[in-house]
Amino acid sequence: MKQPWIHSARLDLGFILAPAFVITALVWLLQERIAQIRDVPPGLWLLLIVGVDVAHVWSTAFRTYLDRAELRARQALYVMAPLAGFVGGVLLYRIDGMLFWRVLAYLAVFHFVRQQYGFVMLYRRAEAADPLWAKRLDQGLIYAATLYPLIAWHCQPRQFNWFVAGDFFSFDAPAFAATAGWIYLALIALYVAKESVLGIRRGWLNLPKNLMMLGTALSWHVGILVFDNDLAFTATNVIAHGIPYLALIWVYGRNQQRSDHKLPIGFLFRKRFVLAFLGVLFLAAYFEEWLWDTLVWHDHATLFPQLAPQIAADDHAILSWLVPLLALPQITHYLLDAYIWRMNVAHTPWKTILFLNTAKT
């Protein structure tokens, strides 16, 4: 039985599965040095936040707004998602600025959790003949691997935040976190037993699915619970999430050029233009963060030319329009991503395009 890679063993291992292991190992090896760093250094912030986190948000455009066939097929979705995101953001911010950031934080959490779930579902497509309970156990464990660290974070506040200080609710409930931990351990034990029994019965193990499970568990646990440090959390959170997504978009775009749904700028998905692909995304992300910094945050003057007028931090009326507008790319990314990769959506060629390479091997 061949392994159910998305594109190929080399690309999947290098850019979808390895990032979680590599960044977790680096954080572990450099823990003493990282512990001495209170704020992420500007250069590293530029790489992690602009080069990976914000860039991966903008990469969604290649899957949606820059795909004419996709855009025509779901015009209402691609108009309503940003419109609803902006209107909802303005209303939330007008009620209370912290309410906006809190809702955005939990929307981001949902997106991050669902991405790991989505990758597991992509990789377990070769196990369609397994019993339904086996699929449910896979789903339960990937959710537990992401939700348990988040539950523990809520029950024992950390020295870092998702977006801004106070965006997560905080509870004094150590017993609840302990119970969640025991449930997580039980699911791990059941999963290992299930994989062993079914693996022997089938005569093979699903390598990419199990690596995705393990990488997710390690990066989320280490980044959130083992080290109470902003840099450790940012690095594991951003790298393990952003790089696999960028790889997914690049694979999809590359395969599109071999299908009937070619992109007008498909040359960016040739191997020799991969740096141009990343450069376009970096420029878009840099421009967005320049606006954030010069209009709202004012905390990375060394990285961004301060040419735009500064908005007073207490000017709630202006910020209630400006902040949701600046956050619109990521809001739209979160909303659309909950739909465009769904396995059970009918009348969409995305699965055929994504698995084009492995379907022919």
N, C-alpha and C positions, 0 to 999 in steps of 0.2 A: 504494500500500500504506500503510495507516494504521500509525502507530507503536504498538507493543505496550505502552502505558502500563498500570500497575496500576489506577489510578483515573482520572486525567486528566492532561493535560500540565501544568496549573498546579500541582496538588497534588504530583505526582511530582517535577517539577523543583524546587519550592520546599522540600519537606520530606524527600524520599528521596534525591535526587541532589545537590542543592546543598550540604547541610551539610558534606560532605567537602571541597569546593572552598572554601567560605567560611572554615572554621576553618583550613585549611592556608594560605590567603592571609593571614589575620590573624596567625597564628604567624610567617609569613615577614616581614610588614611590621613586626611588633612584636618582632622577634628580639632587638634590643639591650636593650630593656626586660625582656623575658622572661629573658634570660641573667643578669640581676642578681637575679632572684627565686629563692631557694633552696627555699622552701617555698610551696605554694599558699596564697594569702591566704584567711582564713576565709570571707569572703563569696563568693569565687569557688569555693571548695571546696563550699560549700552549694549553689551553682547547678549545678556540674558533677557532683558525686558524688551528692548527695541529689536534686536536681531533675531530673537526666537519667539518670545511671547506675543508681542504686538504683530510681528511679521506673520505668524501663523494665522492670526485673526484675518489679516488682509488676504491670505492665500485662498480663503473661502470664495473670493470673487471669481477665481478660475473655474470653480465648480458650479457657480450660479450665474452671476450677472454678466460674465464674459462668455458664457455658453449660450449662443443664440437659440439653439434648439431647446435647451432646458428652460430658458427664459420665456419662450413662446408657450411652452407646455404648461407652465405654472405662473402665469402673469399675476394672478391675484395674490399668491403667496409672496412673491418677490416685491410686490408693492405694499402689501399690508404688514409684512414683518417689520420693516424699518419704521413705517408710519405708526404702528401700534407701539413699537418700542420707544419712539420719541415722545408720543403723546403720554404714554404711561410714565415715562421717566420724568417729564415735566410735572405731571400731577403729583407724583411721589415727592419730588424735590420741593415743590411748593408747600406740601404738607409739612415736610421736615427733611432737611438735608441728610441726616443720618438714616432716615427711613429709606431714602433712595439708595444709599450705599449698602444698607443691610439687604435689601431686596436684590440688588445687583450681585452682592457676595454670594447669596444662596443660589441665585441663577447660575453663577459661575461654578459653584460647587456641583450643582446638578449636571452641568455640562462636562466637568472634569470626570465625574463618576461615570456618566453615561459613555464617555469616550472609551474608557477601559472596558466597560461592558460590551460596547460595540466591537472592539477588536477581538474579544474572546468569542463573540458570536460569529465573526468573520472566520476565525480560525477553526471553529468547531463545525463548520459546514460539512466536513467529511464524516461527521458522526451522526448524521441524520437517522441512521438505522438503530441507534442506541435507544434504550427505553426513555420515556418522557421524564422519569424521575432523575435520570442522569443529567439531562439538560437543566432541570430545575436546580440540581445540586451545583452545577457549574455557575448558574446565574446567582445562586445564593452566596457562593464563596467569593465571586468577584465583587459583589456588592459589599460583603462583609470586609473584604480586604481594604476597601476604600472608606466605608462608613464607620468601622470601628475606630480608626485613628481620629476621625472627625468627632465621633461621640466622646471619646476621651478628651479631645481638645475642648469641647464644650463644658465638660465636667471638671477640667483642670486647666484654666486659662494659661496660654503660652505668652512668651515675650515677643511675639510677632503677630501680624494680622493678615487677613486675606487681602483687603484693600486698604482700609483705614482703621484706626483704633476704635474698638467698640462695635465693629460691624457684625461680629458673631454674638449671639446670645450666650450668657454664661450661667451655669448652674452649679450649685454645690451638691453634687450627687455622685460621690465616688462609688457607691454600691451599684448604681446603674451602669457606670463604666466597667466595673468589674464583671457584672453579669454579661454585658455585651462582649467582653473579652473571652469569657468561658464559652459563649455561643460561637464565637469566631474560631476558637480552638477545636470545638466539636466539629464544626464544618470542615476544618482542615483535615482532621482525622478521617471523617467520612469520605472526603474527596480523595485522599491518598488511597484509602481502601478501594474506592470505586475505580480509580484509574488503574490500580494493580489488577483487580479482577477482570475488568473489561479489556485491559491491555493484553493480558495473557490469553483471554478468549479470542480477541481479534488478531493477535500476533504482532501488534504494533502500538506505539504510543504517539499521541498527537504532540509532537515536539513544540511547534510554535504556540499552541494554546497553553501548554504548561509553562513555557517560558514567559508568556504574557502574564499568567497568573502569578508566578513567582516574582517577576520584576515589579509588578504592581504592588504586591504585598511588601516587598523590601523597601521600595522607594517611598511609599506612603508612611510606613511605620518609622523608618529611620528619619525621614525629613520632618515629620510632625511630632513624633513621640520621643525618639532617642535623643535628639539634639534640640534643645530649646533655644534656637538661634535663627535669626531672620535670613542670613545668607544660606544656611543649610536648607531651610525650608524653600526659599526662592529657587535655589539651584535644582533641587530634586523635583520640585513642583513644575518648574518651567521646562527643563530639559526632557523629563520623562513624558511630558504631555505634548510639547510643541514640536519637537523633532519628528516623532512618529507621524504627527498630523501633516507636517510639511512633506514628508516622504509619501504619505498616502495621496496627497494632492498631486505631487509630481508624477507618481505612477499613473494616476488616473488621467492626467493631462497627456502623458506620453502615450498611453494606450488609445486615447481619443484620436490621435493623429493616424492611427491604423484602422479607425472605424469610420462610420458614416456621419459622425458628429464632431468634425474637426473644429478646433478653436481658431479664431482669426489670428491669434498670436502664438500658434502652436510651436513655432521655432524655439521658444523658450524651454520646451520640454525635450530638446535634443541634449544628449550627454555633454556636448561641447559648450552648450549654453547654460549649464546648470548654475554657474556663478552669476550669469545675467538674471536668471530666474530669481535667485536669492537676493540679488542687488535691487531689483525692482521692488520686491517686498520690503527690503530694508529701507529704501527711500520713502515708501508710503508710510511705514511705521515711524520713521524718523520725523517726517512732517507732522504726523499726528501728535507725537510726544513733544515736539517743539511747541505746538499750540497749547497742549496741556501745561507745559512748564512755564511758558511766558504769560499765559492768561490765568492760570489757576494755582499751580503748585509753587513755582519760583524756587525750586530746590536743586536744579542742575544747571546753573548758569554757565559752568565751564564747558558743558556739552552743547548748549543751544544758544545761538545769538539772540539776545534780548531786544528784539525789534518791535514786538507787538505791545500795545498798551496793556498794563497790568490792571486786572480787575480786583477791586478790594475784596478781601476774604469775607467781609460781612455784608456785601451787596447781594442780598438773597434774591432779589428780583431778577437781576442779570444772571446770576449763577443758576437759577432755576431753569433758564433756557439754555445757557452755555454748557453746563456740565452734561445734561442728557444728550446734547448735540455732539459733544466731543466723545461721549461714551457710545454713540450710536453704532460705530463699526463693531465693537465687541458685543453690544446687545443684539445686533442683527446676526452676528456669528453664532451666538448662543441659541437664538430662536430658530434659525435655519438649520443648524446642525442637529437639532432634535428631530428633524424631518428628512433631510436629504439623504441620509445614510440608512434609513430604516429598511430592514430586510423584507418586511411584509408590505411595502408600498407597491401597488400594482402599476403597470403601464409606465415603467421607467427602465431605461436600458443601463442604468449605472452598474449593476452587478455584472452584466455581460462585458462592459468596458473595463471595469476594475480587474476582473479575473481573466482578461484576454490572454495574457502571457501564460498563465498556468493551465488554462483550459486546453491549450494546444500542445502541452508536453505530456 
